[in-house]
Amino acid sequence: MSNQVILTCAVTGGHNNQAKHPDYPITPEQIAKNCTDAARAGAAIVHIHVRDPETGMRSGEPALFREVVKRIRDSDVDVLINLTTSEGARFSPGEVDASVGGPGTTLVQPLDRLQHIEELRPDICTLDVGSFNFGETIFVNTPAHLRIMAARIQELGVKPELEVFEPGHIMFAHKLIEEGLIEGKPMFQLCLGIPHASPATAEILTVMKNLLPENANWSAFGISRFEFAIVAQAASQGGNCRVGLEDNLYLNKDEFASNLQLVERAVRIIRELGREPATATQAAERLGINRH
């Protein structure tokens, strides 16, 4: 087991609960500032969604990703950039014709979800390996679409982070690896506590960890009040960790957090367990990332 823990900060997320937090990062400037603050505090990776600056709602607009990434790259902060590809995957059956998307549907073709990856070539991008009920919509990631996305991500030389929300998603990830669509040591993120998917418990974390390929690099996160319990459990089992306002709005009961504070607490937990947060350079070496 490496003594280093690769810590990711997911700074804003793709949900629309930003109105619940008094200082949620919404504009590209705010998102980039939260990323650099998190990196200075010990995060080796920043996981990025973007939002419409006028409404605060989630967005897949490439220009917004472009501005966030440029601001980070122009800073003096060394951090691995991980861009989401989840926008464009939601489907809600129409009330009259269930085959036609109703309110909440954002479904697009798989390569359309990679426009910003094509342009910006981040160090990492997510690949959500499976479908499930996500709130009141379906998060749609079909095997055919995943193969198309995995192949193109591979061609671009970007490291895919395999986000898995249920044990079955790990089994399909094994299939992608067998088919040669995931090269090198795979990078997994165990996503726990999402409503209608795997709960954030020590038991399910261990089950999912034990289903991973032997050579996998893996990380885990728990949402809401489970965030720091999963940090401790993942770090103590040799894994990596993720925190951030995407997953949890609070530092303590009724006390809103910042991304900086969440990273600082995660670093303290990691060190209490006798491990150290990895630098971006150390994380890139472990994950097999060729810096762009």
N, C-alpha and C positions, 0 to 999 in steps of 0.2 A: 504494500500500500504506500503510495506517495504521501509524503508529509504535507504536500501542498493541496489546498482546496481551491478549485476554480470557482470564483463567486461571480454570478451574473446578477445584474440589476435590470429588472423589467420596469421601465420608468413610467409608462402611461397606459398601455394595453388597448384592447379593441372593444371593451364594453362601453356602455354609455351611462355610467354612474358618476361622472365627473362632478355633477352638481352636488354630490354628497360631501365633497371635500373643499375647504375654503381656498386652497392654494394649489390646485391641480395643474400640472404642466400641460398646456394645450398648444401654444404657438411653437413654431420651429425653434425660435430662440430659447423659450422656456425648456423645451424637451432637450435640446443640446446642452444647455447649462446643467440640467439635472444629470445628464450623462457624464459630463466632465467632473461634476462634484462627486458622483458615485465612484468614478474611477480613481480620483484622488484619495478617496476613503478606503479603497481596497478592492473594488470590483474590477475584475480582469475583462469582463464582457458586459456590454450594454445591449439589451434587447429592445428593439424600437418598433413601435407603431406610430402613426401620425394622425392628427386631428385637424378638422376644419377650424382655422383660427377664428372665424366669425361665430360658429355655432357650438364649437367644442365637440361635435360628434365625430366618431371615427371616420377615417378616410383612407382611400388607397391612392390618392393623387400623387403621381411620381414627383411633381415639382416640390411637394412638401418633404418627401424623403430626401430629395436632392439638397434642399436647404439644410436640413438637420445634419446630414452626413458631411456636407461641406464645412459647417460650423465646427463639428467635432474634429475633422481632419485638419482644419486650420488652427486648432488650439495647440497648446504645448503638452497635451495629455495623451499618453499612450494607452489605448484601450482597443479591444477587439469589438468590431461592429457587427451586430447580429440583427438583420432585418426580417420582420415577419413576412410571410406570404399568405396569411390566413384570410385577408380581405378578398371577398368574391366567392366565399364558400358556403354562405348561408342560404337555406331554402325553407320556405314556409308554404305548404300547399294552399292554393286558392280555395275560397269557400264554395264557389260554384264548380270550377274545374280544378280538381286536385293536381292535375299535371301542369298547371300554370302557376307560377310563383305568386303568392299573395304578399301582404305587408311583411316587411322584414327580409324579403328575398334579395340577395346580392349576387347570386350565382353567375359566374362567368367561365369562359373556357380556361383550361389550366395554364396555358402559356401567357394569358392576359394577367394572371396573378404574379408573373415574374418580370413584368416590365421594368420595375425599379431595380431588380437584381441584374438584369441585362445591362442596364446603364451604369450602375454604381459599383458593381462587383464588390460587395462587402466581404468581410472575412468569413461570415457565417450567414446562412438564412435558414429559417425554419421549414420543416416539411412535416405536416400534421398527418400521421400515418393511420388514418381511419376516420370513420364517420360515427357520430353519436348525437343524441338529443342535447342541444346546447341552449339552455333557457327554454324559450317557446319556439325555437327554430331547430332545424336539422343542420348540423355542421357536416357538409358533404365533401368527402375525400374518397372517391371511388378508386379501385385498383387501377383502372385504365388511366385516370387522371394523375394518380400518384406516379405511375411509371413514366408518363410524359414529363412531369415536373422533375422527377429524379434524374432522368436522362439529360435534360437541359441544364440543371444545376451542375451535374458532373462535367458537362462540356464547358461550362463557364469557369470551372476551377474554384467554385465556392464550396465551403464545407457545409453539408446539410446537418442541421440539428433535428434529430428525429423525435418529434414531440408525440408522446404516447399517453393516452388518457385511460386506457383499459388494457388488461393483459392481452386481449386479442390483437390489439394494435402492434404489440411486440412480435407476435407470431407473423404478421404480414411483413414487418420490417425484416425478419429473418429471410422472407421470400425475396425481398428487394436485394438483400445482400447476396443471396445465392445466385440471383440473376445478374450480378455484376453491376447493379445500378448504384450501389453504395461502395465506395472504395476505401481502403485503409481501415484504421480503427474507427468503428462507428461511434457517433456521439449521440447519446440519448438524453432526453429530458422527461422525467416521470412527472406528469401533471396530476396533482392529487387534490381532491376536495371540490372539483368542479361539479355543480349540480347535475345529477343523472349520469355521472361517470364514476371513476374509482374514488372511494373516500380517502381522506388524509389520515391514515392510521399506520402505525408501525408494522402491523401485520401485512397490509397490502403493499407497502413499500418493499418489504422483504420478498414477498411473492413475485412482484414485478422485477425486482433486481435479479432474482434467481432465474428468471426467464431470459435475461439478456445474453448476447454472445459473450464468451469468455474474455475477449479482447476489447470489450466496449468501454469507452469513457462514459460515465453516467452522472447525471445530476437529478435533483428532485426539488420540487417546491410544493408547499401546501398553501391554500388560500385562507384569507381572513385570520381568525384566531389560531389557526394551525400553522401559520407561517414559520415561527421560530422553533416549534416542536419538530417540524420536518427538517429544518436546518440542522438541529442537533442530531437527529436520527441519521440523516444522510451523511453528515460529516463523521459520525462515529462508526459508520459502516464502510468507510473508505470512499464515499461518493463526493460529488460536488454539490453546490447549493445555488438557489436563486431566491432573491427577495425583490421587493419593489412595489410601487403603488398599483401596478397592474394586478397584483395578487392580494394586497392588504392595505387598507387606508389608515390603520391605527398603530401607534407605538405602544400604547396602553389603553385600557378601557376608557372610552370617551376622550382620548387624547390623540388628535390627528398626528400622523407621521409625515416626514419628508422622505424622499428617496435616500438622501444623505444619512438620516438617522437610522433608517432600516439597514443600510449597509454597515454603518458603524456597529450596530448591535450584532449583526451576523458575524462581523469580524471578531467581536469579543467572544462570542460563543465558540467560534472555530478555534480561537487561541486557548480558551478554557479547556478544550478537548485535546490540547497538545499539538495542534496542527497550525499551519500558517496559510494566509491567503496568497494565491499565486499572482505573480505579475502578468501583464498581458504577454510579455515575451515568453515567460515560462508556460503559460496556458497555450500559446500558439505551438510551442514545441511539443507539448504533450498531446495536443489534438491533431497534430500533423497538418497545420495550416501554413501555407506559403503566403506571407504577408504581401498584399497588393500595393 
